[in-house]
Amino acid sequence: MASLLPVGALGVLLLRGVHDDAAKQGQDQGTAQAAVIAEMAIAPALDDADLTRGITAGQRDSLAKATDLALYHGSVLRMRLRNFSGQVVFSDDGSTSGGVPVGDPAFRSASVGQAAATLVKDDAAPGGQIIRVLQPVFARASGEAIGVLELYLPYDKIAARLHQQMGVTYRRLGIGLGLLYLAMALISWSTTRSLRRYAARQEHEALHDGLTGLPNREAFRQRATAALATRVGGAVVVVDLNRFKEVNDTLGHHAGDDLLRVITERLRTSLRAEDTAARLGGDEFALILPGLDGPAVLGLLERVRASLTREVVLDGVPLTIEASFGVALYPDHGEDVERLLRHADAAMYQGKRGTADIVVYAGERAAHPTQWLVVQAELRHALERDELVLYYQPKVRLADGVVCGVEALVRWQHPARGLVPPSDFLPAAEQSGLIEPLTAWVLRRALTDQVAWTAAGRDWTVSVNVSARNLESPGFSALVSSLLTELGVAPARLTLEITETAMVDDIASAQQALRALAEIGVGISVDDFGAGYTSLARLRGVPLTEIKIDRSFVDTVREEPENQAIVRAVIALAHGLGCRVTAEGVETAEVAAWIAAAGCDEAQGYLYSKPVPWAQVPMMEAVR
């Protein structure tokens, strides 16, 4: 319809032009006919008369004879011959007045030798129009204009002939405009369809991930908002692939892309039709599971996890990819998308730090990674301002109750929040580069304090906790060695405690770092043994000096036979590996007596002392 308007306007303009051209053609024909009459009939009959003084009777008769035939056949309707003052010197009907006024532009034009033709209305004429021509009359001898011939010619025959020609022209014009309109309509239709397809493609690309074809973060928010608006319960789940970076680093990014496509297909086939899977970015996905309660969500996610962890072969390498699932139920854990995503994200990171692959959000006790940005910024300033302090907890030899060592535990003396426990800031430090300067600070301070208590006559070893990122750092063993040399501390007086889970993050680099430390004489201890998932084969390659039994087995060792069996098995394993055994979390004398009878070497817990500042360390000598 839009293209029809300019085509119609063009048609009207062309028809108007054709009509004007036809009228001009009729006028031109009238002018030509008048010129013939003036030259062939009028001028010879006048014989170069002076029209200002009129004409003779003979000249009038000659004019009448010359024009009678034209008037008789109707090729001329009326005729007047006038001098330049406007006086009629001859007319077909004998009248001597009337005609075009002398001041008319057409008369003035004819007076100077230029013919002028005009279509005028005449109700008595066929068709209602005639042609009026003012034609100059030239003397045959001198060639100068001597008067003006005023002719009125019929237009109906010319109009009929022009109308016939115009009909052909109109048809051709109509066909041409119709073809033009069809061409424009075709172009318009094709362009509109292309634009619609482009707009649909742009809209799809704006809301979908280019690699996997899944909805992206924006589309996920829209669908999650729609799901919440239904007021039907369900879950928002954040899924993060474990060790995906290793695939990219080892096999290349093309293999990582292939893996993401495989994960996408497995998500699609394992979810229900009403569920939504989206890619938030990198190796992080999100799910919307409407209409399910907590147990049903866990059951579905177990099936999804089983599907995702099936072996896949990339570039000829068989891989088993694990994933961590963080679950936030709505409306229980939030009624807006952002809150649910934060809670699901927090649960997912809690799962990455623990042993469960699927974790349901359990309240604010789970540290949220978005808060880590603030913690990391403040912790960086804390290192610069020396706001960190070390507390020490004694390790007691069960055979005689003598303190044989201390464990250094870092605390943060926050200027606004007071004394902050390590659980509130160590996870944030481990997810950033801050863990390395933090560990370096703890090692220097602990070794410096050890020099002071050694000078005071207390021959205690000091244990310092290190993380997996420390073991992965190429210069960590060199850092420990340089600090020992700088402060003059014997390597055997330092024990580095590593968590059981840290030993499996990167087995090769961890074992290489531990061997380098063991070679210079530093003691290696496995902390929280039993709470992780280290296999005996991995322990076999680590030069250990101590295994610490996790407090979860020690607390109830007197009441639970299973824990008794586990503790005895760990003690036997440690002694078989040539290690001493320390029990953590000993809080009662009865537990201390039981583990001592079971063969445990050392103990640590509130029965002996809570972690205390350096100023109170000398009081530890009294513990028994």
N, C-alpha and C positions, 0 to 999 in steps of 0.2 A: 504494500500500500504506500509506503514511503517513496519507493522508486516510481510509482505511478504518477505522483504529483509533478515531478520535474518533466517526465515524459509528456504528460498532458499539457503542461505549460509550453513545452517545446513545440508540440503539435499546434497549439493555438497560435503561437508566434509564427510558425511556418505557414499556416493557412492564411494568416493575416498578410504575410508577405506575398504569398501567391496571389491573393485577392488584389492587393495593391498593384502587383505587377500586371495583372490582367487589366485593371483599370488604366494603367499607364499605356499598355499595349493598345487599348481602344482609343485613347487620346492621340497616340502616335499615328494610328491609322487615319483618324480624322484630320490631323495636321497634314499628313501626306496627301489625302484627297483634296483638302483645301488648297494646297500648293499647286496641284495639277490644274484645278479649276481656275485659280488665279492666273497661272502662266499660260494655259492653253485656251481659255475662253475669255477671261476678263481683259487681260493685258492687250491681246490683239484687237479687241473690239474698241478699246479706248483710243488707240492710235496716239499714244503719248499726250493725252488730254491733260489740261490743267484743272484739277478737281476743285481747286479753291474758287474757280469762277463757274463751276457746274459743268455739265456736259451738253452736247448738242443733241438734237432730235435723232440725227443719224446714229450718233454713238449710243443713244438709248435703245434704238431699234436693234442695233448690232448686239448690244448686251442681252436684250430679250431673246433674240434668236439663239445666241450662244448658250444661254442657260435654260431655255425652255425644255430641252430634252432631259436635262438632269432633274429639273423640277417635276417633269411629267413622270419619269420613272421612280420618283420618290427617293432618289439618292441624295437629294438636297431638299430639306423641308422649307427653309426660309433663307432669304439672301438680302443683304444690304451692302451697298458700296458707299463709303463715307470718306469725306476728306478729313484732314488732321484736326479741323476745328469741330468735328463731330457731326457736321451737316450730312444728311442722307442725300446723295446725288442720284442713287438708283436703288430700287427695291423690287422684289418680285411681285409684291402686291400693290405697288404704286405709292406706299406711304412714304412720307418725308420726315418722320420723327420716330422717336423711340430708340431702342438699342442700348448698348452698353455705354455708361457714362464716360465722358472723356477722361475724367480723373481716375478711372479704374486702372489698376496696374496692368491688366491684360491689354487695354487699349493703348496705354503708353508704351508697352513693350512692342506692340505691333507697329506703332508710329515710328519706332526707330529701327524697324526691319526684322523684329523677332516675333515669329508666330507664337500664339498662346492658345492651347486647347483646354477645355474644362467640361466635366460632366455636370449637367444641371438638371434639376427636376422639371418635369413637364407632365402634368397629370393627363393631358390629352394624347400624349405620345404612347405607343406600345411599350410596355415595360416601365413607363413612368420616368424615363431618363432619355436625354438627348445629349449630343456633343455640340458644344459651342466653340467655334474656332474664329479667332481674330487673326486674319492673314494679311500681311502687308502686300500691297500691289506695287510692282516695280515697272517703271517705264522701260520699254523695249530698247529705246535708243540710248538712254543714259544709264540705265540700271539702278536709278535711284527710286526710293519709295515715293509714291505719289498719292497713296490713299490706303484705306484699311477696308478689307473685305470681311464682313461679318456673316458667317455661315452657321446654319443650324442643321446638323446632320443626324439621321436616325442612328440609334444605338442598339436597337433590339436585335438586328441581324448580327452585329458585331458581338453583342452579349451572348447570343445563342451559340455562335461559333466559339467564343471564349469559354462558355459554360461547358461545351463538349470537351474542349481541351482541358478545362479545369477538372472535369470528372476523372479523366485519365490521370491527371496530376494528383488529385486527391487519393485515388486508389493506390497509386505508387507511394505516395507519402504515408498513407495509412499502413500499407504493408511494411514499409521501411520502419516506421515508428513501432509497429507491432513486433517486428523482429528485434528492434533495439530494446523494447521493453522485455521481451522474452530473454534476451541476452543478459540484461541487467538483473532480471529476476533470478536467472540461473546463477549469475555471479553472486548475487545477494544471498541466495539460498546456500550456495557452497561456502561462502564466507561465514555466514551465520553458523552453519553446522561446524565449520572448522573452529570458530571462536568458542562455540559451546563445548566442543571436545577439548580445546585447549584450557578453557576455564575449569572443566571437570577434572582434567589432568592436573592443573595447578592446585585445585582444591584437594585432590587426592594426595599429591605430593606434599602439600602443606600439613596434612594430617597423618601421613604414613612415613615409615622409615624406608629409605631408598634401598637398603641392602636386603632386609628381610620381608618387606611388604607389610609388616605389622603396624598397627596404629602407633603414632609417636606420643610423646609426653603430652602435647596439647590435646590430641584426640582422646588420650586416656583420661585426662581431667574432665573433658566434656562427657564421656560415657560414665565415668564414676559419679559425676554430679547428677546425671540422669538416673543412675541406679539409686542414689541416696534419696532422690525426690520421690521414689515409689514407696518409701517408708517400709520396705520389706528388708529384713535383715540379710546380712551376707558378710563378705570379707574382702579386704584389699590386701594383696600379698605382694611383697617385693622379693624377687628372685635374683640372686647374684651367683655367677659361676665362680667356683674356686679354682685358683691357679690358671685362669685364662691367659694371663700375661705370659706364662711359660710357653703356651702354645704359640703365641705370636713370636716370642723371642727365639724359640727353638725351630719351629717349622716355617715361620714367615707369616706375614699378615694375610696372605691369600688363604692359608690353612685356617687362620682365625676366622676369616669371613665364611669359609665353608662350614666351620663348626657352628657359627651363629645361625646359618641357614638350617643345619641339621636340628639344632635346638628348637628353632622356630617350628619346623615341621612336627617335631615330637610334642611340642606344646599344643599345637592345633589338634593333633589326633588324640591326645589324652584328656583334653578338656571337653566340657559339655557344649552344646550348641549355643546356649545362652551366656556362656562365660566369655570374657574378653582377655586376650593376651596382648600386651603392648611392649615395645622396646623403649626404655627410658633413655638409653644411651650406653655406649661401650658394651660391657657384658652384663648389664643390669636390665632385668625385665620386670614387668608388673602384671598382676592378674586381678580381675574383678570377678568374684564368685558370688552372684546374687542368690538369695533364697536358701542359704545353708546356715546351720548353726555350727558351733565349735567342733563337735565330734565329726560332723559330716565334712567340714572343711578339711580337717586333718586326714580323714579317710581319702578324700579326693587328692590331696597333696601327696599322700604316700604313693598313690598310683602315678602321679605326675613325676615324682622323684624317681621312681623305679624306671619310668620311661626315659627320663633324661640321662640316667646313669648307665644305660646300656652301652656296651662297647661300640666305638665308632673308629673306623680306619681312615686316617688322613695322611696322604702322601705315603701310603704303605706302612704307616706307624699305627698300631692299635692303641687307642686311648680310652680311658674311662674318666669322664668328667663328672665331678660332684658339684652340687649346688647348695646354697644356703637359702632357706625360706623364712621370711619374717611376716607374721600374720597380724593384722589388726582387724578386729570384728566391728562391724557397725550395726547398730548405733552404740554398742557398749564402749568402744574405744575412741569414739569421736563421731561427729555428725557433719564434718566438712572434709573435703578431699585432702587439703593440706595437712590437717591434723592426723588423718589416717595414714597418709604417706610417711609422715615423721615417725609415727608409732611403729608402723611396719618396718621402716628402715632401722629403727632402734632395735627391734626384735631380731632382725636379720643380722646386724652386727654383733648382737649378743650371741647368736648362734655361731658366728665365725670365731668368737673367742672361746666358745665352749665345745661340747662334743655332740650337740644335737643339731641335725640338719634343718629341722622344722621347729621354729620357736614362735609361740603366741605371745604377743605383747603382754607384759605383766606389770604395767604401771611405771611410774617415774623412777623406780629404783634402777631401771636399765638406763645407763648413760647413753645419751643420744649424740650421734656423731656431728649433728649440726651445731651442738654446743661446744664441740671440740675446737672449732675455729677460735672461739673466745678464749677457751682454756689455753690453747697453744700460744695465742698472742700474749696472754698474761704470764704464762710460764716462761716465755722468752725473756720478758722483763724481770721475772723472778730470778733467773740465772744471772742476769746482769746486775741486779741489786742485792744478790746474796741473801735471798729470802728463804732458801732451802735449809733444812736442818736434818741431822741424822739422829735417829733413836737406835738404841741397841738392846737386843734381847739375848740373854745368856743361853748357852748350850751346856747342859750338865752331864757329866759322865756318871752313868747309873751305878757303876761299881762302887764308887766312893762318894758321890754327891758333890764332886768338885767341879767348879766352872772351868771348862776347857776351851771355850771359845765364845764369840758373840756374833750375832748376825746384824748387819747394818741395815736399817730400814729408813728410807727417806720420808720426810714429812715436809709440807709446805706451810710456812708461817705467813699466811696471806694477810695483808694489811687490813682488809675489810672483813674477811670471813673467818679469821682466826686460823687454828691449826687444821690443815686440810689433809685427809688421809690419802695414801697413794692410789687407792682405787678410784679416786675422783679425777686424777690427772695423768696417771701412767698410761691408760689406754689411748688418750689423746696424744701423748708423747710418742707412743709406739707407732702411731699411724702417720708420723711426720719425721722429719730429720732431727727433731729435738732429743730423741732418745739417745743419740750418740753423745752430744755435749752433756746431757743429764747424767749418763752413766760415767763419763769421764770425771764429772764433778764429784759424784758419789765415791768413786775409787780414790781420788786424790784426798778427799776429806777423811774417808775411813782409814786409809794408810797413814795419814798424818796423825789421826787420833791414836792409831795403834803404836806409832813411835812414842807418843806421850805415855801411854799406859805401860809400854814395855820398859821405858825409863823409870817408871814408878814400881817396877818389879812384878808386873803381872804378865805372865807368859801365855797370852791368849792368841789364838788365831782369829781372823776376822773373815766373815762370809759376806759376799756382796752379790746381789741378784743382777743378772744380765739377761737381755732379751735376745730373741732370734735375730733381730736386725743388727745387734752388736756382733753376733757370730758371723753374719754374712758380710760385715765390713772387712775389706782386705787388710786394713791396718790395725785391727783391734788387738791382736796378740802383740804387735810391736808397741802399741800404746801401753798395755799392761806392763810389758817388760821395761819400758822407759820410766814409768812411774815407780816401779820397784827399785830400779837403779838410782833414780833421782832422790828418793826418800830413804834409801838404805834399808829396805825391808827385804828379808829373805823370802823368796817365792813360796816356800813351804808354809809361810805364815798367812798366806792368802788362799781362800777358797771361793771359787766362783760358782754360784748356784744358778742352774738353768732349769726352766720348767720343762716338764716332760713333753708338752706340745711343741716347744721351741725346737726340740731335737728332730722333729719330722718335717719342719717347713722346708728346709733345704739340706738333705742328709749329707751330701758331699761336702758343701762348704762348712757346715756345722762341725763335722768330724775333723776336717782339716784344721779349723781354728782350734778345736779342743786338743788335738794332738800337739799343735804348736805350743799351746799353753802348758800342757802336761810335760812337754820336753824340757821346759825351763823350770819345772818343779811346782807349778801352781796346782792346787787341788781342785778337782772337778766334782760337783755334787749335783744330783738330780733331785729337784725340789718337787713337792706335791706328787710323789710317785703313786700311781694307781688311779689318779684323776684324769689322766690323758689316755693315749692309745699307742704308746710305744711298744713295739714288738721286741722279743728277746733277741732277735737277729740284729736289730739296730743297737741294742745295748752292748752287744758283743764287740762292736767296732769302736766304742768310746772308752777312753782311759779314765775310768771313774775311781774316785776315792771315797765317795759317800753316796748313800741313797737315803732320802728322807721320806718316811711314810706319811701320806696325806692324813690330815686330821679327821677326815670323814670316816676313816677306818679305826682311828684311835679312840675317838669320843665314846663309842659304845662297844668297845672291844670286850668288856666283861659281860655284856648282856647278849650279844649276838654271835652265835657260833660261826656264822659265815665270815664275819670280820676277824674272828680269832684265827680261822684257817688262813685267811689272806695275809694277816700280819706275820704269822709263822712262816708262810711261804716266801714272803718278801725278805724276811730276815735270813732264811736259808739261802735264797738266791743271792743276796748281797754278800754274804760271807763266802759263798761259792765263787763269786767274782773277785774276792779279795777286798771288799769294801766294808767300811763301818756303816752301821745303821742308826739313824736318828729318827725318833718318833716326834711328830709335831702335834701341838694342841693338847698336851698333857695338863690336865687341870685338877686332878685328884691324886691323892697318895695311893689309892687302890689301883688306879690305872697304871701309875708309875711302877708299883710292885708287880703287876701282871706282866707288863712289857719287859721289865728287867728279868723276870723269871723265864720269859720266852726267848731271852738271849739278845735283846736290843742293847746297843752300846751306849747311846746318848739319848737325851730327851730335851724337849724345848716346850714351854707353855706357861700359862698363868700360874701354875702351881709354884713355879720358881720365881718368875718375875714377868711383868708386862714390859714391853719396850719402853725404855727410859732414856732421857737425854744424857749426854756425855758427863755432865756434872754428877749424875747419880750412879754412874757405872761402878765406882769403887765399892758401893754398897752391895754389889753382887757377890762379893766374896763371902757374904754371910749365908747365901742360899745353900740349903742342904736337902 
